[in-house]
């Protein structure tokens, strides 16, 4: 076995150990341990991606000396390594982009806890990406839930506590449904490893045995993950959770947490149930319908918002709808479009939250759109970055959002039964996106005249400016060099199947 095959397990364990060590430290030490951890994991994930691209097939790492079906396994392929690398990079940029606000938003004696929670969050995301065992996935789903809830409520004001309670209630409902579905599936198949479950499910489907219990199990797991990823109409917890948490928390929650659950659903579709069996249950038609509804109603809610961060949060409801619309098409092209949009949305939405805090800081701390008038002039880097993110969300060429919408349109054309509703809603959603994002861009570049607000220069906040530049570069790379990434996604999904 090549030593690089240990890297996925090492990445997860490093996060867990960093969380334990940081819990006994304070402030800057915990911060630097967290930064070092993210840097090391980024390198390990990049090396794992290069390795899987070289060998052109996934590898399985057996934990301990017990093989399947008793032992636990980690499975890494091109898609898993790509997702892990992306998660590490986005978390690193999100933390550094919001670091200057952390002491204002979190009590000084609790800042070390913030880094403990981010370490646990990253460990759970990497475990969800790499694990080949369903019960292990459930355990890390719960770790993810607890860490995300802590990142919301650590700001300690009335709105964040309310948001955290609402998030926890909805999340526990989703986790409970996932566990019930998993228990039923274990009862039907006798296995917890994904590959073994898939073999048993294929046999049950071929013999037409236990059809109703199998469908119920699939429905429970799918709905549970839909709730946790805030698919419409299960999104009630999302606006406050993203809108009132710390800026780094909002960037990570919107970009990473929901995507971890969605990626687990992709693994269930391909590697647990099997794409054909999942397709035959017609559950994808329900996902398609709710995806379309989320695209419209999420955008309409964003248009009505006067708070810039809640507007960006409601936009996430619409973007998650895009992902589930791709699932619902029931084709390889639709799934490729959805996976690419996971990357595109993660890079763009974290960019928007980080840029928005720069605009509000030079507007007296107000988040009301009317108070942001002229803020693009007062903080030029934040204004440019917010504009780039907005153009990407609308789907303007050269940016990642354009490629996402192009892939969705191409996937819709290949599915004659769902082509018309998909293209209509895609067009309407794009118009609605333009209304609320371009309205905000016009607002931040509307001259205010005499103002007492101070301006921000690159020298005043070099780290923040570098993070914004990195986000812009990432977005443009996804927009103009998308084909290699699409090829990786296609190769990864092929090994999933």
C-alpha positions, -999 to 999 in steps of 0.1 A, spaced: 0 0 0 13 34 -9 18 57 20 -5 84 5 -34 61 11 -31 69 48 -37 106 41 -75 106 43 -75 89 77 -46 111 89 -66 142 79 -96 132 100 -75 122 130 -55 154 128 -87 174 131 -99 154 161 -66 157 179 -63 194 171 -98 199 187 -87 181 218 -54 200 221 -70 234 214 -95 228 242 -68 233 267 -52 263 251 -62 299 248 -67 325 220 -38 328 196 -23 294 202 -55 277 193 -58 300 163 -24 291 149 -30 254 155 -62 257 135 -44 276 107 -16 250 106 -42 221 106 -61 236 77 -28 242 58 -16 206 64 -50 191 54 -51 212 23 -17 198 12 -27 163 21 -60 166 2 -42 180 -28 -17 152 -28 -45 126 -25 -63 142 -55 -31 140 -76 -26 104 -65 -62 93 -74 -59 111 -108 -27 92 -114 -40 57 -105 -74 65 -121 -93 45 -96 -104 48 -60 -87 31 -31 -100 16 1 -82 21 34 -92 -5 60 -91 8 96 -77 -18 119 -71 -54 111 -108 -64 106 -119 -66 69 -155 -61 56 -182 -67 67 -170 -62 103 -144 -35 99 -146 1 91 -134 15 58 -124 48 42 -127 51 4 -110 78 -16 -114 86 -52 -111 116 -75 -145 131 -64 -138 126 -26 -103 141 -28 -116 171 -49 -144 178 -24 -120 174 6 -95 198 -10 -122 223 -17 -137 221 18 -102 228 33 -95 258 11 -129 274 17 -127 269 55 -92 284 55 -102 315 35 -134 319 55 -116 319 89 -89 343 78 -115 365 61 -136 369 92 -107 368 118 -107 406 123 -143 405 135 -140 375 158 -130 394 189 -159 418 184 -184 390 179 -171 364 204 -162 370 241 -124 369 245 -124 339 269 -144 318 244 -124 324 212 -104 292 217 -137 273 218 -144 287 183 -114 270 169 -122 238 187 -156 238 170 -141 245 136 -116 216 141 -146 193 149 -166 207 119 -137 200 95 -132 165 109 -169 157 104 -169 171 68 -139 151 58 -153 119 74 -186 124 55 -166 127 23 -143 98 29 -162 72 49 -174 40 34 -195 30 64 -231 43 70 -230 42 108 -197 62 108 -214 87 85 -243 90 110 -219 96 139 -201 124 121 -234 138 110 -241 144 147 -207 158 153 -213 182 124 -246 192 138 -232 199 173 -202 219 159 -224 239 136 -248 247 163 -220 258 186 -206 281 158 -240 298 155 -247 304 192 -211 313 203 -219 349 195 -242 349 225 -270 373 216 -307 367 216 -310 362 178 -282 337 176 -295 317 205 -329 316 189 -313 306 156 -292 279 172 -323 264 190 -343 264 157 -313 249 138 -309 222 165 -346 212 164 -347 209 126 -313 192 125 -323 166 151 -355 159 132 -334 153 101 -309 132 120 -337 111 136 -351 104 102 -317 95 88 -311 71 117 -345 55 113 -339 49 76 -304 35 83 -318 11 109 -344 -2 85 -318 -5 58 -295 -25 82 -324 -47 91 -331 -54 54 -295 -60 43 -275 -69 75 -247 -45 64 -233 -11 73 -205 -8 47 -218 10 16 -206 -14 -10 -221 -44 9 -254 -26 13 -255 -19 -24 -250 -55 -33 -279 -66 -10 -302 -38 -22 -296 -48 -58 -304 -84 -49 -336 -74 -31 -347 -52 -61 -339 -79 -86 -360 -105 -66 -387 -78 -58 -384 -85 -21 -393 -60 7 -401 -33 -18 -421 -11 5 -397 -12 35 -369 -4 11 -387 26 -3 -396 38 32 -359 35 42 -348 55 12 -374 81 18 -365 86 55 -328 90 47 -335 113 18 -359 136 37 -336 136 67 -307 149 46 -330 174 28 -340 189 61 -304 192 73 -293 208 40 -322 233 41 -341 222 9 -374 241 5 -397 239 25 -374 228 53 -354 260 53 -370 280 81 -338 277 103 -314 289 76 -319 328 74 -313 335 111 -285 309 113 -266 325 85 -277 360 91 -268 365 128 -239 342 134 -203 354 131 -191 363 96 -167 333 95 -195 310 108 -219 323 81 -194 317 54 -186 282 66 -222 272 73 -235 284 39 -205 270 19 -197 238 37 -221 223 62 -251 219 39 -228 206 12 -215 179 34 -250 165 39 -257 168 1 -225 149 -7 -236 122 17 -269 120 -2 -249 116 -34 -230 87 -19 -263 71 -8 -278 75 -43 -247 59 -60 -229 37 -35 -256 26 -10 -288 22 -29 -276 23 -65 -285 49 -90 -310 27 -110 -328 15 -79 -330 50 -65 -343 63 -98 -370 36 -100 -384 47 -66 -395 80 -82 -381 99 -52 -361 120 -76 -393 134 -90 -401 148 -55 -366 162 -52 -370 178 -86 -403 195 -77 -390 209 -43 -358 220 -60 -378 240 -85 -399 255 -57 -368 264 -37 -353 282 -67 -383 305 -70 -394 310 -33 -359 314 -21 -353 342 -46 -386 359 -38 -378 359 -1 -343 374 -9 -360 402 -30 -381 412 0 -352 414 24 -337 447 36 -309 431 55 -279 423 33 -268 391 52 -304 377 54 -307 384 16 -276 364 10 -289 336 33 -322 334 14 -302 332 -18 -287 300 -5 -322 285 -3 -325 291 -41 -290 278 -48 -297 246 -29 -328 243 -50 -306 242 -81 -286 213 -67 -317 192 -60 -332 201 -94 -301 185 -109 -306 154 -87 -342 153 -98 -333 151 -135 -322 116 -130 -294 118 -155 -256 118 -153 -255 153 -168 -279 166 -141 -257 150 -113 -225 165 -128 -242 199 -129 -253 196 -93 -218 186 -81 -202 214 -100 -227 238 -84 -218 225 -50 -182 238 -57 -194 270 -74 -219 279 -47 -194 272 -19 -168 295 -35 -193 323 -42 -215 323 -11 -185 324 13 -171 352 -9 -204 372 -5 -206 368 33 -169 379 37 -173 408 13 -206 419 29 -189 424 63 -165 448 47 -193 468 33 -212 469 66 -181 479 86 -178 511 65 -215 518 69 -216 523 106 -221 486 112 -256 487 97 -267 458 75 -297 475 60 -294 479 23 -303 516 24 -274 522 48 -249 505 24 -252 534 -1 -218 542 -15 -200 515 6 -184 501 -25 -163 534 -27 -154 533 10 -142 497 9 -131 492 -27 -119 456 -22 -151 445 -6 -172 463 -32 -153 447 -61 -155 412 -45 -193 416 -37 -198 426 -74 -179 395 -86 -200 373 -63 -232 389 -75 -223 385 -112 -215 349 -105 -248 343 -88 -267 359 -117 -248 337 -142 -226 362 -161 -199 346 -182 -163 344 -169 -176 335 -134 -184 301 -119 -222 307 -117 -224 309 -155 -209 274 -159 -233 260 -133 -263 274 -151 -250 263 -185 -245 227 -172 -280 227 -157 -295 239 -191 -276 213 -210 -288 186 -185 -324 198 -189 -322 196 -227 -312 159 -224 -343 151 -203 -373 156 -225 -399 151 -198 -384 176 -174 -368 200 -200 -396 226 -201 -402 232 -164 -364 231 -157 -356 257 -183 -385 279 -174 -377 279 -137 -339 283 -145 -347 314 -166 -371 329 -140 -347 322 -111 -319 339 -131 -340 370 -135 -349 371 -98 -312 366 -89 -304 397 -111 -331 417 -93 -318 414 -58 -281 411 -64 -278 439 -90 -301 461 -69 -275 457 -41 -246 463 -64 -262 495 -77 -268 506 -41 -232 501 -30 -220 521 -59 -245 549 -56 -226 581 -44 -237 592 -10 -221 627 -9 -208 640 24 -203 611 49 -187 606 82 -178 570 74 -142 561 70 -126 544 41 -106 512 42 -73 507 22 -54 475 14 -26 485 39 -52 488 67 -64 452 63 -39 432 42 -51 398 53 -87 406 46 -78 420 11 -57 389 2 -86 366 12 -109 386 -11 -85 384 -40 -81 347 -34 -119 342 -36 -121 363 -68 -93 342 -84 -110 309 -73 -143 321 -88 -127 331 -121 -108 298 -123 -140 279 -119 -155 301 -146 -129 300 -173 -111 266 -166 -142 245 -157 -136 216 -181 -109 198 -161 -130 201 -130 -161 188 -149 -139 159 -162 -129 151 -126 -165 151 -114 -175 128 -143 -146 105 -135 -155 105 -98 -192 97 -104 -182 69 -128 -162 52 -100 -191 59 -76 -214 39 -99 
